[in-house]
Amino acid sequence: MRPDRPVSALNEDELIASFVPLLPRGRNTLVPTGDDAAVIAAPDGRFCVSTDVLVEGHHFRPAWSTGADVGWRAAMQNLADIAAMGAEPTTLVVSLVLPPATPVAWVHDLARGLTEACGPLGVGVDGGDLSAGEQLVVAVTVHGDLGGREPVLRSGARPGDVVAHAGVLGRGAAGYALLSGGRRGGADDEDLVRDFLRPRPALSAGVAAARAGARAMMDVSDGLLRDARRLARASGVVLDLAPPADAVPAAVAALADAATRLGADPVEWVLTGGEDHGMLATFPAGVPLPAGFIPLGRADEPAPGRPAGTVTVGGRQPQVRPGWDHFSG
């Protein structure tokens, strides 16, 4: 079968048979793809579940991203949600909406990207669905195992907690700006673009944080400020973050060259850029932070003029947009 043929040249069974061998089987998979449903072991007796969707033209552009890039991103942004609960991901279920002219090669490339992301982690891709449609859509549902631990919720932060972060900040925003701005050529530009197309969440940090006693945690997908506000609101606290130049100077410095050429502010990328999928957590004061976590600030009691859900930077309200929103931009 020629992979440059469109998916409309195959029937559904033929298309499925062409890419299923490319997908990984997970360590907890008992019955893989092929039956009406997969069967996944859940040793803990509970499982975490989350879902996400990528839509062509909204979350990815074929001019920028290969099928493998889309598969990697689709996997990683879902795996990060499970890690942010303090769980280990075990399996993905993937549904595709494919325009009839989609090349079979693109679907195979997507499968390879899913495998590149999931295979080394022992995570399976165990079923899903196919449909024809007008626009490419990749919908992923992920499951995870808590391993006997309690889930780490957004609502557990307490006044006096240390706010900390594991992973990168601002690199996804910088990569997106370089792709859309067209002014590439700096020494670090290709690394920044790669980090946007293929984010690398600090997945192991989620379980490490849970084991270390994190009180609250979430994945930073829509920007540090926006997601910190979500955590603060859920916990009924105020979060005061240190200025990025003080808390994460290396992250700011790594973005400075690209920001200068694009007329942007690297600090704003750190505070508001999404798609990095780091772990934002709070820990009781005095608890040693797990490897990879950097302290960013502290949680405080609400006060007049600082209601629960407020996030300040250096004690002040930041004068930047808070981050990405799917409907208001």
N, C-alpha and C positions, 0 to 999 in steps of 0.2 A: 504493500500500500504506500503510495506516495504521500509524504507528510504535507506537501504543499497543496493538496486537495482541500476544498472547503468541507466543513462538517456536514453540509447538506448532501454531500456525495456518499455519506454513510448513513445507515440506520442507527438507532440509538444503541442497540446491542453491539454493533460493530465498533462504534466510537468508544463505548465503555471498555470493551475488550482490548482496545488499542492502548489505553493509558493506565488501566488498573495495575498491570505488572510494574509500572514505574513508581508506584506508591509504597510507602513504608508500612510495615506491620508493627504495632506498638507492643511494648513489654506486657501490657495488661490486656491485650486483645485475645479473646478466646475464639470468637467466630468473626472472621474479617469480612470484607466486602464480598458479596456474591449471593447472600440470602436476603430476605425481606428486611432484616435488621441485623446489625452487628451485635455481638455480645462482648461486653467489656467487664473485666473483673473490677470490683470495688472493695478492696480488702478492708477499708475503713468503715464500710457500711453506709457512708455518705459520699456524695460527690459534688464538686463545684461545677457549675455550667454557666457559660457565657456565649454570646453570639455577636457577630459583627458582619458588616457588609462593605464591599468595595464596589463602587459604580464607576464605569468608564466615563472620563470627562470630569468627574467630581473628585474621586480619590486617586485616580491614576490616568496617565495619558499614554497611549501606545507609542507616541513619538518619543517618549522619554524612557518608558519601562518595557523590558522584555516580558514575556509570559513568566519566565523564571523569577524576575523581580516581583511581579504581582503575586506569585505563589508564595515567595518568601515573606513579603509584607503581610499578606493575608494570614499566614501562620503566626508570625511573630507578634502582631498586635493582639491576637487572641491568646497566645501563650502568656503574654504579659499580664492580661487580666486575671488569669488563674494564679500566676505567681504573686500578684498583689493581694491575694487572699491568704497567702502563706501556704499554698498548695502546690503540688507538682502536676503539671499537665500530663495526661495519659493518651488522649485521642482527639482527633478532629473529625467532624462530618462536614463535607463541602458540597454546596449546591451551586450550579452554574446556569446562567442564562446566556445563551450564545446566539448572536446573529448568524443566519445561515451561511454567510460568506466567511465566517471565522476560519482561518486555516487550521487543519488538524494539528499542524506543527506547533501552533500557539498553545493548544490544549496540552500537548505533550510537554512543552516547555513549562507551563504552569505546574504540571505534575512534578516535574523535576525540581522546581523551586520549592514546592511543598516538602519534597523529600529532603532537599538540602537543609531546610530549616528543622524538620521534625526527626529525621532519621538518627542524627547523633544524640538526640535526647531520649530515644526510646518511645517517641510519641507516634501513634499510628494515624493514618488517614483511612477511616473505616466506614466509607459509604457516603451517601448524599443523594443528589438528584440532578437531572439535566432537563433544561427547557429551552426551546427556541424563543427569541425575543428580539426587540429592536436595538438593545443596548447590552454590552457586556456587563455582567454582574457576577461577582464572586461572593457568596455568602458562606460564612464559616461558623460552626458551633463547636466549642471546645469543652472538654470535660477534664476534671482534675481530681486528684486524691489528696486529702488532708493529712493522711498518715497518722491519724490519731490526735492531731492537734486541733485546737479550736480555731475557727477562721478568724483572721485579723480584719476587722471591719473599719469603715471610715469613721465610725461614731465613737471610737474608744479613746481619743486624745483627751488629756486632762491638763489643767493649768500647771505649769512648771515642767511639762515634758520638753525634751529636746526634739526639734524638728530636723530630720536628716534626709538625705537623698543619695541613692546609688544609681549610677549610670551617667549618661551624658546629658547636657543641656544646651539647647540652641543650635545643635548641629543639623537637625532636620530642617529647621527654618532657614539656615544658611544655605543648605543644599538646594532647597526649593527656590530660594531667591536667585541662586546662580543659574539654575535651569531656566527659570522664567525670564531672568534679566539678560542672559546671553553674554555676560562679561566674564568668561572663564579664562584662566591662564595662570592663576596664582599657584604657589607651591602646594597648597593644601586643598585646592578646589576640588579635585577629583575624589579625595577622601570625603569631603563634605557632601558632594553629590551622592557618593555611594552610601553614606549614612542616611540620606533621605530615602533613596530607593530601596535600601536593604537595612532597616534599623536593627540594631543588635541590643535588645533589652538586657538588663542585668537580671536574668531570670533566676539564677541561683540565689540572688540577694533576697528574694521574697521569702523563701523557706528559711534562710539564715536569720532574717529579721524576726520571723515568727518564733524561731527557737530561742532567740535572744530576748524575747519578751516585748516585742513591739506592741504598742497599745492600739495604734491605728495605722492604716496603710492604704495606698491606692496607686494605680498606674498613672503616670503623667503622660497623657495622650493629647490633651488639648491646650497645653501650656502650663507652666509652673504656677502662675498666679491664679488662673481659672480653677485648676484642680486643687490648689491649696485652699481656695475659698470653699470648694465643695466639701473638703475634709473638715475645715473649720466649722462650716454650717452644720454638718452632720453631728459633730462632736459638741457643739454649743460653746466653742472657745474662739479666741482671737489668736491669730498667728502673726508674729513679728519676725520677718526674715532680715538677715543682714544684707547689705548691698552686695550684689554679685561680685564686684571688684574686690571685696574683702573675703567673702565666703568661698567663691570659686574663681580665683584670679586666673588659673590656668585655662579654664573654659572660656573666659572672656578674651584672654590673649590669643587663643587658638582661632577665634573668629574675627579678630581685629582687621587683618589684611583684607579679607573678603568684604567685610562691612565697609571699610574705607572706599574700596573701588565701587561698591554699589550704593554709596551714600546712605548707609544704614547704621544703626546703633547696635553694637554687639551685646550690650546689656539688655536691650529690648528683646533681642533674639533669645537670650537666656531666660528672661522672665515670661515671655509670651509664646515662644515657639513651641509648636506641637510636634507629634510624630517621633519623639525620642523614646518614649515608653520606659522611662526610668521609674524607680520605686521611691515614692515619697512616704515617709513613715515618721511616727513619733515614738519616743522611748522615754521611760521614766528617767529623771535626772540621776546621774551617777552610774547608770548601766553602760558598760562598755559597748560602743557601737560595733556591729559586725563589720568584717572586712568589706571595703568598697563604699561604705556609707560615710558621707561628709556632713558635718553639722551645718545647718542653714539658719537656725534661729530657735525660737521657743514659743510654746503655747502659753497664753495668758487668760485671765478671767475677762469676760466682757465688762465694759465700763460705759458710762455716759459718753456718747459720741463714738463709741467703738463697740457696736453690737456684735453678738455672736455671728461668725461668718466673715468678719473683717480680716483682711490680710494687709499688713503694712510692710514697708521695706525701709529699714533704718528708722522705724517709728513714724513714718509718714505714708500717706496714701500715694501709691505710685501713679504718675501721670501718663500712663500708657493703657492701651486697650488690653483687657485681661487675657485674651487668648482666643483660640479658635472656637466658633460655634457653627454647627452644621447648617443652621437656617439663617443666621444673621451675619455669618462670615467671621 
